[in-house]
Amino acid sequence: MSSIYTCPHCGKKSFNPLKKAFAGQLNSPGKVCIECGRKCVNGKGATIFNAVYCILAFAGMVVLYLNAPKALGTEYEWIAHYEMLIGIGIIASMFVIPKIVNAFFFRLSPAIRIDAVK
Ligand SMILES: [Zn+2]
């Protein structure tokens, strides 16, 4: 039974959510499969999600920066007070969200970086 935790090289279910979360994207060195010793990364789907999420998060930062001052004196005044915290939260989410998504979604791919091949 093939799952998202199946190694693309040997077909064994050698990954778990934590290991998969830190296997990185197509452009990273990847993690070694304990069954066959070859390296795996999160595939194209995860890489695209990561790129899209970073763009959205960055857009969110710009929107926040431009609109936070306007929130003063309105029912959304808390946005202006917590602008800094919200910004930090968005930046932190750019690191955390793709890892969570990698842990539970998308298939693994063979690592393609030259230095990942021995
Ligand atoms: Zn393997």
Backbone and ligand atoms as CSV (ligand in chain L), in Angstrom:
chain,resi,resn,atom,element,x,y,z
A,1,MET,N,N,0.860,-1.204,0.000
A,1,MET,CA,C,0.000,0.000,0.000
A,1,MET,C,C,0.891,1.248,0.000
A,2,SER,N,N,0.821,2.008,-1.075
A,2,SER,CA,C,1.644,3.220,-1.194
A,2,SER,C,C,0.998,4.384,-0.455
A,3,SER,N,N,1.776,5.049,0.375
A,3,SER,CA,C,1.260,6.220,1.093
A,3,SER,C,C,2.211,7.384,0.893
A,4,ILE,N,N,1.895,8.524,1.501
A,4,ILE,CA,C,2.787,9.674,1.356
A,4,ILE,C,C,4.072,9.469,2.158
A,5,TYR,N,N,4.123,8.427,2.985
A,5,TYR,CA,C,5.339,8.143,3.757
A,5,TYR,C,C,6.181,7.046,3.122
A,6,THR,N,N,5.821,6.693,1.867
A,6,THR,CA,C,6.540,5.646,1.152
A,6,THR,C,C,7.755,6.232,0.443
A,7,CYS,N,N,8.891,5.566,0.584
A,7,CYS,CA,C,10.117,5.993,-0.098
A,7,CYS,C,C,9.943,5.808,-1.601
A,8,PRO,N,N,10.238,6.847,-2.409
A,8,PRO,CA,C,10.076,6.734,-3.871
A,8,PRO,C,C,11.138,5.838,-4.510
A,9,HIS,N,N,12.199,5.531,-3.779
A,9,HIS,CA,C,13.265,4.683,-4.332
A,9,HIS,C,C,12.933,3.201,-4.157
A,10,CYS,N,N,12.631,2.801,-2.919
A,10,CYS,CA,C,12.484,1.371,-2.637
A,10,CYS,C,C,11.036,0.960,-2.344
A,11,GLY,N,N,10.127,1.928,-2.197
A,11,GLY,CA,C,8.730,1.584,-1.987
A,11,GLY,C,C,8.392,1.161,-0.572
A,12,LYS,N,N,9.354,1.273,0.366
A,12,LYS,CA,C,9.072,0.909,1.755
A,12,LYS,C,C,8.537,2.126,2.510
A,13,LYS,N,N,7.690,1.853,3.482
A,13,LYS,CA,C,7.108,2.962,4.256
A,13,LYS,C,C,8.082,3.358,5.360
A,14,SER,N,N,9.132,4.076,4.987
A,14,SER,CA,C,10.228,4.336,5.918
A,14,SER,C,C,10.205,5.748,6.507
A,15,PHE,N,N,9.192,6.536,6.179
A,15,PHE,CA,C,9.111,7.900,6.715
A,15,PHE,C,C,7.931,8.029,7.665
A,16,ASN,N,N,8.044,8.982,8.588
A,16,ASN,CA,C,6.922,9.314,9.463
A,16,ASN,C,C,6.682,10.825,9.338
A,17,PRO,N,N,5.584,11.333,9.906
A,17,PRO,CA,C,5.283,12.759,9.728
A,17,PRO,C,C,6.432,13.689,10.123
A,18,LEU,N,N,7.111,13.391,11.245
A,18,LEU,CA,C,8.192,14.265,11.706
A,18,LEU,C,C,9.362,14.271,10.726
A,19,LYS,N,N,9.752,13.088,10.288
A,19,LYS,CA,C,10.881,12.981,9.369
A,19,LYS,C,C,10.540,13.628,8.026
A,20,LYS,N,N,9.304,13.434,7.597
A,20,LYS,CA,C,8.863,14.004,6.325
A,20,LYS,C,C,8.816,15.529,6.418
A,21,ALA,N,N,8.404,16.051,7.585
A,21,ALA,CA,C,8.323,17.504,7.765
A,21,ALA,C,C,9.675,18.166,7.542
A,22,PHE,N,N,10.757,17.452,7.931
A,22,PHE,CA,C,12.090,18.033,7.824
A,22,PHE,C,C,12.867,17.562,6.600
A,23,ALA,N,N,12.196,16.879,5.689
A,23,ALA,CA,C,12.868,16.424,4.471
A,23,ALA,C,C,13.055,17.564,3.472
A,24,GLY,N,N,12.365,18.685,3.699
A,24,GLY,CA,C,12.556,19.849,2.837
A,24,GLY,C,C,11.852,19.728,1.500
A,25,GLN,N,N,12.139,20.691,0.613
A,25,GLN,CA,C,11.504,20.738,-0.701
A,25,GLN,C,C,12.454,20.177,-1.756
A,26,LEU,N,N,12.010,20.240,-2.996
A,26,LEU,CA,C,12.793,19.725,-4.123
A,26,LEU,C,C,14.218,20.265,-4.162
A,27,ASN,N,N,14.412,21.506,-3.683
A,27,ASN,CA,C,15.738,22.129,-3.754
A,27,ASN,C,C,16.584,21.884,-2.506
A,28,SER,N,N,16.104,21.016,-1.586
A,28,SER,CA,C,16.900,20.765,-0.381
A,28,SER,C,C,17.615,19.422,-0.461
A,29,PRO,N,N,18.601,19.214,0.406
A,29,PRO,CA,C,19.370,17.961,0.358
A,29,PRO,C,C,18.542,16.721,0.698
A,30,GLY,N,N,17.463,16.895,1.439
A,30,GLY,CA,C,16.578,15.769,1.726
A,30,GLY,C,C,17.021,14.930,2.913
A,31,LYS,N,N,16.227,13.887,3.160
A,31,LYS,CA,C,16.499,12.966,4.271
A,31,LYS,C,C,16.742,11.570,3.720
A,32,VAL,N,N,17.615,10.834,4.405
A,32,VAL,CA,C,17.979,9.490,3.962
A,32,VAL,C,C,16.909,8.480,4.377
A,33,CYS,N,N,16.543,7.617,3.435
A,33,CYS,CA,C,15.604,6.530,3.712
A,33,CYS,C,C,16.340,5.462,4.519
A,34,ILE,N,N,15.752,5.039,5.656
A,34,ILE,CA,C,16.461,4.057,6.495
A,34,ILE,C,C,16.490,2.676,5.849
A,35,GLU,N,N,15.635,2.434,4.873
A,35,GLU,CA,C,15.589,1.118,4.229
A,35,GLU,C,C,16.640,0.973,3.136
A,36,CYS,N,N,16.773,2.006,2.282
A,36,CYS,CA,C,17.665,1.862,1.121
A,36,CYS,C,C,18.825,2.857,1.125
A,37,GLY,N,N,18.814,3.822,2.050
A,37,GLY,CA,C,19.944,4.746,2.148
A,37,GLY,C,C,19.951,5.859,1.121
A,38,ARG,N,N,18.934,5.917,0.269
A,38,ARG,CA,C,18.898,6.990,-0.713
A,38,ARG,C,C,18.080,8.164,-0.180
A,39,LYS,N,N,18.313,9.347,-0.742
A,39,LYS,CA,C,17.693,10.546,-0.184
A,39,LYS,C,C,16.353,10.883,-0.836
A,40,CYS,N,N,15.441,11.399,0.022
A,40,CYS,CA,C,14.107,11.762,-0.428
A,40,CYS,C,C,13.794,13.183,0.032
A,41,VAL,N,N,12.996,13.875,-0.764
A,41,VAL,CA,C,12.522,15.215,-0.406
A,41,VAL,C,C,11.007,15.257,-0.631
A,42,ASN,N,N,10.381,16.308,-0.162
A,42,ASN,CA,C,8.965,16.504,-0.466
A,42,ASN,C,C,8.875,16.957,-1.917
A,43,GLY,N,N,7.912,16.411,-2.634
A,43,GLY,CA,C,7.843,16.587,-4.083
A,43,GLY,C,C,7.337,17.926,-4.573
A,44,LYS,N,N,6.942,17.924,-5.841
A,44,LYS,CA,C,6.523,19.131,-6.535
A,44,LYS,C,C,5.348,19.822,-5.848
A,45,GLY,N,N,4.348,19.033,-5.415
A,45,GLY,CA,C,3.164,19.606,-4.767
A,45,GLY,C,C,3.547,20.428,-3.553
A,46,ALA,N,N,4.429,19.855,-2.711
A,46,ALA,CA,C,4.854,20.540,-1.497
A,46,ALA,C,C,5.661,21.790,-1.823
A,47,THR,N,N,6.492,21.688,-2.868
A,47,THR,CA,C,7.335,22.817,-3.262
A,47,THR,C,C,6.484,23.980,-3.761
A,48,ILE,N,N,5.456,23.647,-4.561
A,48,ILE,CA,C,4.560,24.684,-5.075
A,48,ILE,C,C,3.769,25.304,-3.919
A,49,PHE,N,N,3.278,24.443,-3.008
A,49,PHE,CA,C,2.529,24.968,-1.865
A,49,PHE,C,C,3.389,25.941,-1.071
A,50,ASN,N,N,4.630,25.550,-0.826
A,50,ASN,CA,C,5.540,26.376,-0.047
A,50,ASN,C,C,5.737,27.744,-0.701
A,51,ALA,N,N,5.954,27.738,-2.024
A,51,ALA,CA,C,6.175,28.993,-2.747
A,51,ALA,C,C,4.925,29.871,-2.686
A,52,VAL,N,N,3.756,29.254,-2.921
A,52,VAL,CA,C,2.500,30.007,-2.901
A,52,VAL,C,C,2.240,30.563,-1.501
A,53,TYR,N,N,2.496,29.728,-0.479
A,53,TYR,CA,C,2.247,30.193,0.886
A,53,TYR,C,C,3.134,31.381,1.237
A,54,CYS,N,N,4.395,31.337,0.822
A,54,CYS,CA,C,5.308,32.440,1.115
A,54,CYS,C,C,4.862,33.726,0.432
A,55,ILE,N,N,4.360,33.608,-0.802
A,55,ILE,CA,C,3.867,34.791,-1.518
A,55,ILE,C,C,2.652,35.372,-0.781
A,56,LEU,N,N,1.729,34.487,-0.390
A,56,LEU,CA,C,0.523,34.940,0.325
A,56,LEU,C,C,0.889,35.584,1.663
A,57,ALA,N,N,1.818,34.971,2.377
A,57,ALA,CA,C,2.222,35.511,3.676
A,57,ALA,C,C,2.871,36.879,3.488
A,58,PHE,N,N,3.691,36.999,2.450
A,58,PHE,CA,C,4.339,38.280,2.172
A,58,PHE,C,C,3.296,39.335,1.815
A,59,ALA,N,N,2.312,38.943,0.994
A,59,ALA,CA,C,1.218,39.858,0.646
A,59,ALA,C,C,0.460,40.266,1.910
A,60,GLY,N,N,0.274,39.321,2.814
A,60,GLY,CA,C,-0.395,39.588,4.077
A,60,GLY,C,C,0.354,40.624,4.896
A,61,MET,N,N,1.685,40.530,4.882
A,61,MET,CA,C,2.524,41.493,5.599
A,61,MET,C,C,2.346,42.896,5.020
A,62,VAL,N,N,2.332,42.991,3.683
A,62,VAL,CA,C,2.186,44.294,3.022
A,62,VAL,C,C,0.824,44.892,3.357
A,63,VAL,N,N,-0.226,44.062,3.265
A,63,VAL,CA,C,-1.580,44.524,3.573
A,63,VAL,C,C,-1.654,45.008,5.027
A,64,LEU,N,N,-1.043,44.233,5.915
A,64,LEU,CA,C,-1.026,44.592,7.335
A,64,LEU,C,C,-0.328,45.929,7.546
A,65,TYR,N,N,0.833,46.083,6.922
A,65,TYR,CA,C,1.641,47.289,7.078
A,65,TYR,C,C,0.896,48.521,6.559
A,66,LEU,N,N,0.221,48.360,5.425
A,66,LEU,CA,C,-0.484,49.490,4.817
A,66,LEU,C,C,-1.771,49.835,5.556
A,67,ASN,N,N,-2.424,48.825,6.140
A,67,ASN,CA,C,-3.746,49.061,6.713
A,67,ASN,C,C,-3.803,49.199,8.225
A,68,ALA,N,N,-2.757,48.761,8.921
A,68,ALA,CA,C,-2.784,48.812,10.381
A,68,ALA,C,C,-3.049,50.230,10.911
A,69,PRO,N,N,-2.376,51.263,10.370
A,69,PRO,CA,C,-2.634,52.620,10.906
A,69,PRO,C,C,-4.085,53.065,10.720
A,70,LYS,N,N,-4.722,52.600,9.630
A,70,LYS,CA,C,-6.112,52.980,9.349
A,70,LYS,C,C,-7.081,52.357,10.343
A,71,ALA,N,N,-6.640,51.302,11.024
A,71,ALA,CA,C,-7.526,50.604,11.961
A,71,ALA,C,C,-7.714,51.396,13.255
A,72,LEU,N,N,-6.829,52.359,13.500
A,72,LEU,CA,C,-6.945,53.167,14.721
A,72,LEU,C,C,-8.289,53.882,14.748
A,73,GLY,N,N,-8.947,53.826,15.907
A,73,GLY,CA,C,-10.227,54.499,16.041
A,73,GLY,C,C,-11.399,53.696,15.505
A,74,THR,N,N,-11.141,52.498,14.998
A,74,THR,CA,C,-12.239,51.652,14.528
A,74,THR,C,C,-12.331,50.424,15.436
A,75,GLU,N,N,-13.295,49.553,15.145
A,75,GLU,CA,C,-13.413,48.327,15.943
A,75,GLU,C,C,-12.231,47.376,15.700
A,76,TYR,N,N,-11.434,47.671,14.671
A,76,TYR,CA,C,-10.263,46.821,14.391
A,76,TYR,C,C,-8.987,47.424,14.959
A,77,GLU,N,N,-9.147,48.335,15.926
A,77,GLU,CA,C,-7.995,49.034,16.492
A,77,GLU,C,C,-6.918,48.072,17.017
A,78,TRP,N,N,-7.350,46.886,17.499
A,78,TRP,CA,C,-6.390,45.899,18.013
A,78,TRP,C,C,-5.339,45.541,16.969
A,79,ILE,N,N,-5.710,45.641,15.675
A,79,ILE,CA,C,-4.747,45.301,14.612
A,79,ILE,C,C,-3.565,46.266,14.666
A,80,ALA,N,N,-3.867,47.560,14.897
A,80,ALA,CA,C,-2.809,48.566,14.981
A,80,ALA,C,C,-1.932,48.327,16.206
A,81,HIS,N,N,-2.553,47.951,17.324
A,81,HIS,CA,C,-1.787,47.715,18.552
A,81,HIS,C,C,-0.892,46.495,18.440
A,82,TYR,N,N,-1.395,45.476,17.734
A,82,TYR,CA,C,-0.653,44.211,17.669
A,82,TYR,C,C,0.029,44.011,16.314
A,83,GLU,N,N,0.196,45.106,15.555
A,83,GLU,CA,C,0.784,44.994,14.216
A,83,GLU,C,C,2.097,44.208,14.241
A,84,MET,N,N,2.957,44.591,15.183
A,84,MET,CA,C,4.264,43.938,15.308
A,84,MET,C,C,4.107,42.443,15.574
A,85,LEU,N,N,3.248,42.108,16.538
A,85,LEU,CA,C,3.043,40.699,16.895
A,85,LEU,C,C,2.462,39.903,15.733
A,86,ILE,N,N,1.488,40.517,15.054
A,86,ILE,CA,C,0.865,39.827,13.910
A,86,ILE,C,C,1.920,39.589,12.827
A,87,GLY,N,N,2.764,40.610,12.602
A,87,GLY,CA,C,3.842,40.485,11.614
A,87,GLY,C,C,4.780,39.344,11.964
A,88,ILE,N,N,5.176,39.280,13.233
A,88,ILE,CA,C,6.058,38.196,13.691
A,88,ILE,C,C,5.358,36.848,13.510
A,89,GLY,N,N,4.060,36.827,13.825
A,89,GLY,CA,C,3.282,35.594,13.655
A,89,GLY,C,C,3.267,35.137,12.213
A,90,ILE,N,N,3.106,36.086,11.288
A,90,ILE,CA,C,3.080,35.737,9.862
A,90,ILE,C,C,4.437,35.174,9.440
A,91,ILE,N,N,5.512,35.829,9.878
A,91,ILE,CA,C,6.852,35.353,9.516
A,91,ILE,C,C,7.079,33.948,10.083
A,92,ALA,N,N,6.704,33.757,11.350
A,92,ALA,CA,C,6.870,32.437,11.969
A,92,ALA,C,C,6.070,31.384,11.207
A,93,SER,N,N,4.865,31.758,10.764
A,93,SER,CA,C,4.019,30.800,10.052
A,93,SER,C,C,4.638,30.378,8.724
A,94,MET,N,N,5.495,31.254,8.135
A,94,MET,CA,C,6.142,30.905,6.864
A,94,MET,C,C,7.102,29.733,7.062
A,95,PHE,N,N,7.582,29.546,8.291
A,95,PHE,CA,C,8.467,28.413,8.580
A,95,PHE,C,C,7.676,27.204,9.070
A,96,VAL,N,N,6.629,27.492,9.839
A,96,VAL,CA,C,5.894,26.410,10.505
A,96,VAL,C,C,4.855,25.745,9.600
A,97,ILE,N,N,4.043,26.554,8.912
A,97,ILE,CA,C,2.943,26.001,8.105
A,97,ILE,C,C,3.430,25.019,7.034
A,98,PRO,N,N,4.453,25.378,6.225
A,98,PRO,CA,C,4.896,24.399,5.218
A,98,PRO,C,C,5.374,23.092,5.848
A,99,LYS,N,N,5.982,23.144,7.040
A,99,LYS,CA,C,6.436,21.914,7.711
A,99,LYS,C,C,5.249,21.037,8.106
A,100,ILE,N,N,4.209,21.679,8.641
A,100,ILE,CA,C,3.016,20.915,9.034
A,100,ILE,C,C,2.377,20.291,7.799
A,101,VAL,N,N,2.297,21.087,6.727
A,101,VAL,CA,C,1.698,20.584,5.486
A,101,VAL,C,C,2.549,19.443,4.915
A,102,ASN,N,N,3.868,19.617,4.950
A,102,ASN,CA,C,4.761,18.555,4.461
A,102,ASN,C,C,4.581,17.269,5.260
A,103,ALA,N,N,4.324,17.416,6.564
A,103,ALA,CA,C,4.210,16.241,7.429
A,103,ALA,C,C,2.992,15.392,7.075
A,104,PHE,N,N,1.911,16.048,6.633
A,104,PHE,CA,C,0.660,15.302,6.448
A,104,PHE,C,C,0.124,15.250,5.023
A,105,PHE,N,N,0.734,16.015,4.103
A,105,PHE,CA,C,0.244,16.009,2.728
A,105,PHE,C,C,1.398,15.863,1.743
A,106,PHE,N,N,1.076,15.583,0.527
A,106,PHE,CA,C,1.996,15.478,-0.606
A,106,PHE,C,C,2.926,14.271,-0.511
A,107,ARG,N,N,3.300,13.786,-1.686
A,107,ARG,CA,C,4.153,12.602,-1.762
A,107,ARG,C,C,5.630,12.974,-1.710
A,108,LEU,N,N,6.447,11.997,-1.370
A,108,LEU,CA,C,7.901,12.180,-1.394
A,108,LEU,C,C,8.418,11.985,-2.816
A,109,SER,N,N,9.552,12.616,-3.096
A,109,SER,CA,C,10.218,12.458,-4.384
A,109,SER,C,C,11.672,12.103,-4.135
A,110,PRO,N,N,12.325,11.528,-5.140
A,110,PRO,CA,C,13.773,11.334,-4.993
A,110,PRO,C,C,14.451,12.709,-4.942
A,111,ALA,N,N,15.489,12.870,-4.129
A,111,ALA,CA,C,16.220,14.138,-4.080
A,111,ALA,C,C,16.910,14.343,-5.417
A,112,ILE,N,N,16.881,15.568,-5.929
A,112,ILE,CA,C,17.451,15.800,-7.263
A,112,ILE,C,C,18.732,16.615,-7.224
A,113,ARG,N,N,19.070,17.153,-6.050
A,113,ARG,CA,C,20.292,17.956,-5.983
A,113,ARG,C,C,21.515,17.078,-6.209
A,114,ILE,N,N,22.463,17.618,-6.946
A,114,ILE,CA,C,23.673,16.856,-7.289
A,114,ILE,C,C,24.378,16.363,-6.028
A,115,ASP,N,N,24.508,17.246,-5.034
A,115,ASP,CA,C,25.238,16.855,-3.823
A,115,ASP,C,C,24.470,15.870,-2.949
A,116,ALA,N,N,23.230,15.570,-3.324
A,116,ALA,CA,C,22.440,14.600,-2.574
A,116,ALA,C,C,22.730,13.185,-3.083
A,117,VAL,N,N,23.336,13.088,-4.263
A,117,VAL,CA,C,23.644,11.777,-4.848
A,117,VAL,C,C,25.087,11.430,-4.511
A,118,LYS,N,N,25.278,10.250,-3.966
A,118,LYS,CA,C,26.662,9.915,-3.566
A,118,LYS,C,C,27.438,9.286,-4.719
L,1,ZN,ZN,ZN,14.058,3.766,0.360
